[in-house]
Structure formats: structure tokens, C-alpha cells
Amino acid sequence: MKKQFLLICVTVISVQSIRAQISDKSNVLEHMQLANEYFMNKWPDVGKTIITNKERPSNIWTRGVYYEGLMALHDIYPKEAYYDYAYDWAEFHGWGFRNGNANRNADDYCAAQTYIDLYNLEPDPKKLKNTKACINMLLNTPQMDDWSWIDAIQMGMPVFAKLGVLEKDHRYYEKMYGMYMFTRDKHGDKGLFNPIDGLWWRDADFDPPYKEPNGEDCYWSRGNGWVIAALAKVLSIIPKDAPHRDQYIKDLKSMAEALVPIQRKDGFWNVSLHDPKHFGGKEFSGTALFIYGMAYGVNSGILDKETYLPIIEKGWKAMTEEGLHTSGFLGYLQSTGKEPKDGQPLSYDKVPDFEDYGLGCFLLAGSEIYKMKL
């Protein structure tokens, strides 16, 4: 009886300690600023090309995701240096995209999310010239199958949502829905979403009959993170009466429910969500995206606070205590790829091929936790 009482007391103290971390707004902000300052100091030149296995411009999707996070940080803490860093980046690239405007690749027009945010802070037609040209091409052509990999949902979907609001034009919402539902229900054999498991296959290469060694379907952590993050972001953008909102809510709830029982005891999620023995292990970016989606769900009343707050708390504790270095570097971040085996093995000290997108995911999660009312 004494041991049981002690265990209960330790558990209560542990929960209270974790909750104190996310209820302390200054503490949450300090973690976000620490990680962001590390990156801004490492990359003072916003136009510097990114060199890994080859040289790439700094407006590719990895950097676009970072700037999404930076704008979320700027939204809760409007430091002029954050605005300048984003504005200078957009200016350097002429508010445009790798491979130009005649471009159906969502990875390339991901940068438009930040361009639109900057436009909304200070309207100037030049900021949206390329964005409108690219997205209006997609709007006025019949293809719905552009998002053939689930990462693209996050890269592209919020752009349509933001333009729909800005232009007060429901055509953007309808095109966004059509493209999303094609990916959901038609890519591959029967779509990339498995309603039975509430999770997504990364692309047609991984839907059945593809299996993990334990016989389970292959659900990649970060890939599923992109989807739940996209749903959260779109729901935060579109009006309450926007068409198809119920579909996005339904899918976000389904994903959140599926993720709860597979969270690791340490608060992270495994790289491979249904086969922890095959490239499992803690992974930072997927965890950050899941926490972002769930925190938005709680803040918006979509998800039950009592159910999801402990999950969010554990995830945030894992990222800030086990992943975030005192320097601001983020550990356990999987490199770019498309499946659990890519970029392995992960570790606390390993530097991924790109550090920017993982930070963007972390800033998105922190921004929603900062907004939570506990």
C-alpha cells in the first residue's frame, strides 16, 4: 500500500511538473527563441544556397516550412528581427519560387505561405504577383492529382486556404478540397488514407500490399505529421462557414485518436508508427507536428482537453528536455526522405541534412502551446 501511495504521489508530481512547463508562457517562448536564435545565427545570409548532396536555393520547401514557424513565432512575439529575416528572404527570392510560376510542385510553392503572411502585414501587390500566377494556374486547370505524396498536403493546402480568405473566393476552397480528397481517396489503389487505422501511407509505394517486417502497414511519423499539421493550419485559416470544414475536422480527430495510443512513454513518437522495432526510435519533427495539430485541436475545441492535454504535455517535455540542446540545436531530427529508414540512425547529437524544417515544426508546436489556456 505504501509503494502504491508513493507511486501515485510521484505520478502526480510528475504531471504537475510537466504542466508547469507549458503553463509558463515565458518558458515556452524561451525554448522557441533559443532554437530560433541558433538557426538565425548559423544562417545570417537569407539568400545563401543550401548545399548537401547538391546545391539548392534557399526558398525550397525545407526553408519554407521554417519560415512558417518563424511567422507563427512572430505572431505571438512580434520581434522586428523576425519580420526582417522573413522579409529579406522573400525579397531576395523576388517573392517567387524555385522553377518559376508554371509549377505544379507543392514543395516549390510552399514559400507562398510566408509571402501571403507578409503581404497581410503590409499589403503590396508585388508580394503576391508570383503566388497568384502559380496558384491561379492550378485553380484554372482540371488536374486534381498533383499531391501524390502526403507531404504535399502541408506544403500546398494552406496556400489555397490563405488565398481563399484574401480574395474572398470560394473557388480556392473547392480546388483545395478536390486536391485533398483525390490524395485521400484516389491516389494509389484506394487513396493514401486508411480510415481503419486513421493514418496515411506516404505515397502509393507504401500502400498495401507493402508491409513493415512485423506485418503492419508502413506509417511514417513525419509524413503523418505533415497531414495533421495541414489540417490544423487550414482550419485555423478558413472561415467557420467555409465549405468542407467538417471533413477536415473529422480527419484531424481521426488522426489524433490514432496517435494517442502509440505515443512513446518518453513523449516522442517512433519514426515508424506501427513497427517500433523497424527504424523505430524517437523522432523530433513528427512529434512536433503531432503536438502542433493536437494543441490546435484543443485550443479550437475540436479535441477534448482532458484527453489530449497529457499527450501534448508529454510531447513538449520530450522535445524541450531530450531534443533541445542548450545551444538551441535540435536532436533526434530525421533527415529528409520518404520513409522510416531514411537518415538513420538518429541520435541526440546527429546533424540532419537540413536543420530548417524541423525548427519550423517546433515553432509551430510552441506557438499553439503558448496560446493554450490551462
N, C-alpha and C positions, 0 to 999 in steps of 0.2 A: 504493500500500500504506500509505503514511504517513497519507493522508487517511482511509482506511478505519479504521485503528487509532484515529485521533483521534475519528472519529465514534462508534466503539464505546465509547471512554472517556467521551465526553460523554454518551452514552445511559445508560451505567451510573451515572455520577454523578447524572444527572437522576432516574433511577429511585430511587436511594438517597436523594436529597433529598426526593422525594415521600413515600417510605416513612417517612422520619424524621418527617414531619408527622403521619401518622396513628398512628405508634407512640408518639409523645409524648402521653400521656394529658392532661397539663396543657395542652398546646397545643390539643388538640381541645376540651377543656372551656372554655378561654378564648374560643375562637371562638363557642361556643354561648352563653356568658354575655354576651359583648359584644352579640350580636344580640338576645338576650332583654332585656337591660337597656335597650337603646334603645327597645324596644317598651313595656316596663313604665313607663318614664319618660314616654313620649309619651301613654300611656293610664292615668294613675293611678286614674281612676274606672272601676271594672269594669262599672258599670251604664250608662255613658254610651252613648247611642244612636249608631249609625254612620250618617253622612249622606254619601251620594254623589249619585246621581241621585234618591234618595229617602231617607227616614229609616227605619232598621231597628233592631230591638232587638239587644243585644249577645250574644244566645245563638243567633244564626243559624249556619249551617254554617261560615262562614269563621272565626268566633271559636271554634267547637267544635274545628276542626282545630288551631288554635293551642294550645288547652288540652290536646289530645292530646300535642302536642310538649312542652309545659311539664311535663306529668306524666312524660313519658319523661326529661326533664332532672332532675326531682325524684327519679326512681328511681335515677339514678346519682350525684346530688349533692343530697341532701335538705335544701336550704336552706329555713328556715322561711318566708321571704318568698315563695317559690314556692308553697308549700302555702296560705298565707294568700290569695294572689292568686287562686288557683283556688277556694278555699272561699268567699271573699267573692263571687265571680262567681256561683257556684251558689246561694248564699244569696239574693243579690239577685233572682235569677230564680225563687225558690221551688222550685228543683230541677225546673223544668218546661221546657216547650217553647213556641216561637212557634206559635200556632194551637192550643194545647191538646193534650189526650191523645188525642182521637179523630182521629188524624193518621197518615196513611199515607206522608207525605213524609219520606224518609230525611234530607233536608237539615235538617229540623227536629229530628228525634230524634238527630242526630249528637252533640248535647251529652250524651246519656246515657253515652257512653263515659267522659267525665270524672266524671260523677256516680257511676258504678259504681266507678271507681278511688278516689274519695274515700271512698265507703262502705267499701271494703275496708280502707282505712287506719284508719277509725273508724266501725264499724257504727252506724247509726241508721236505723230504718225510714222516717223522713220523707224520707230522701235518695233512696229508690227507689220511693216511692209513685207518682209520675207515670211513671217509666220502666216499671215493671211494668204499670201500667194501659195504656199505649200499646202496648208490645210484646206483652203478652198478648192484646190485641185482634187484632193481626196473627197471632199464633200460633193463635188460635181461629177465624179466618175463612179461607175456602178460597183466596183470591186468591194467586197466585204471581207476578203480573206487575207488582208495584209498582216494581221497579228498572228502569225503561225507559231510563235513561241510565247509563252506566258509572260516573260519579262516585258514584252512589248505593251502589254496592257497598262503597266505602270508608266512606261515611257510616253505613251501616246494618249491614253484616255483622258487624263486631266487637262490636256491642251484643248480638246474639244469642249470639255465642261467649262473651262475658263472663257473660251470664245463665245459659247452659247450665252453665258451671263453678260459678257461685254457687249455683244451685238444684239442681245435680246432676240435671238433667232433659234427657234426650236429645231431647225434642221441639223444643227450641230449635235444636239442631244439624240436625235434619231439616228444619225450616222454613227455616233459613238456607240449607241445601243446595238445597232446592226453588226458592227465590227466585233463588239464584245461577245454577242451571242453566237456569232459564227465561230469564234475561237472556242467558246464554251461548249457548243453542241455539235459542231460540224468538222472541225479540223481533226485529222486522224480518222479513225473508224467511226467514232460516235462523239466526237468532241474531246477537249482536253480536261474537262471537269468530270470527276467521278462523284455523283451525288450520293453514292452509298458510303464512301469514306469522307466526303466533304472536303476533298483535297484535289489538287491539279497535277496532271502529268506535264512535264516541262514542254514537251513538243511531241509530235507524232512518233518520234523514235522511241518513246518511253511508254506509250500506252500499250495495253495488252496485245500480244502475249508476252511483252517484256516483263521480266520479274527480277527482283533482287534475289540474292542467294538463299534467303530464308523463305522464298516463295511469295513474299509480299510485293505489292506494286511499288514502283520507284517514285517516291515523292521527295523532291529536292527542297531543302529548307528555304534557301533564298528565293527559289522560283515561286514557291507558295507565298513567301513574304511579299514579293512584288505585287501579287494579286490582291491580298488583303489590304496592302497599303494603298493601291489604286482605288479600291472600293471606298476606303475611308476618305481619301482625298476628294474623290468625286462627290461623295455625299456631303462633304464639308463645303463644296463649291456651289452645287446646283441648288436652285430654289426648292422649297418644301413641296411645291406643286409640280415640279418637273416630271415629265413622263419617265416611266420605268424606274423610278426611285425605289419602289417596293422590291423589284428584282435585285437591286444592288444590296438592299438591306437584308433580304433573305440569304443571299450568298455570303455576305460578311458574317452573319450569325452562324451559318452552317460551318464556315471555316473556323470560326472562333471555337465553336463547340468541339470540332475535331482536334483542335490543337491543345486543348486543356489537358486531356489525359496523357499526352505524350511529351509534356514538358519534363525535362530532366529534374532531378531532385535539387541540383545546384542552380536551377533557374534558367539555364540555357535550353535551347532545342538542339537535337542532333543534326548533323549535316544531312543524313539520310533519315527521314522522319519515321519510316516503318521498318527499318532494319539497322538498329544501332550497332550491330557487330560488323557491318559492311560500310566502312567510311562513316561511322557514327562520330561521336565526339562533339564537344561544344563548338558552336559556331556563332560569331558575333552578328553578322549582317542580317541573317534570317531572324534571329532573336529580336533585334532592334525593330525590324519591320513588323513582326507579330505584336510586339509591345505597342508600337505606334497604332496599329489597327485596333487593338483591344482598348487602348486608352481612349482613342477617339470614340469607340463604341460606347464606353461607359460615360464619357463626357456628354455625348449626344442623347443618352437614354436608350440607345439601341440594345446595349448589353447590360445585364444585371450587375450592379455594382458589387453586391455581396459575393457573387460567384467569381467575378473576374479581377477584383482588386488584389486578392492574394497572388494571383498569377502575374499580374503586372508588377507588383512589388518585388516578387522573386526575380523576375527578369531584369528589372532595373538594378537590383542589388548585384546580380551576377555580372552585368555589363560594367558597372562602375567599380566594383571591388575586385573582380577577377580579370576583366578585359582592359580597363582603362589604366594606363601607366601614369606615374606621377609626372611624366614629361608631356602627357597628352596623347601619346601613341596608343593605338587600339590593337590589342592582341586577339588571337583566335579568329581573325578575319580571313575567310576563304577568298582566294584569288578569283579572277574572272573565269567563267566556264559555263557549263550547262548541266552538270550532274555531280553527285556526291564525290566521285573520285578526283575531280579536278582540284589542283592546288594542294593536294595532300602531301605530307601530313601537316596539320595545323598545330600551332603552339602559341604560347604567351608572347614569345619574342619574334616569331617569324614575320617578316615584312612581306605583305602580299604584292602582286604585280602592280596593283593600283590601290592607293590608300584613300582615294577621294570619296567613292560611293558609299563605303562603309561608314564614314563620318557623316555623310548626308543622312543615312538611315538613322544613325544615333541621334542626330539633331532633330529629326522628325519625331522620334520617340520622346525625347526630352521635352520638346515643345508642347506635346499633348499632356505629359505628366505635369508640367508646370501649370497647366490650365486646370488641373483636377481640383475639385472641391471635396476635401476629406472630412 
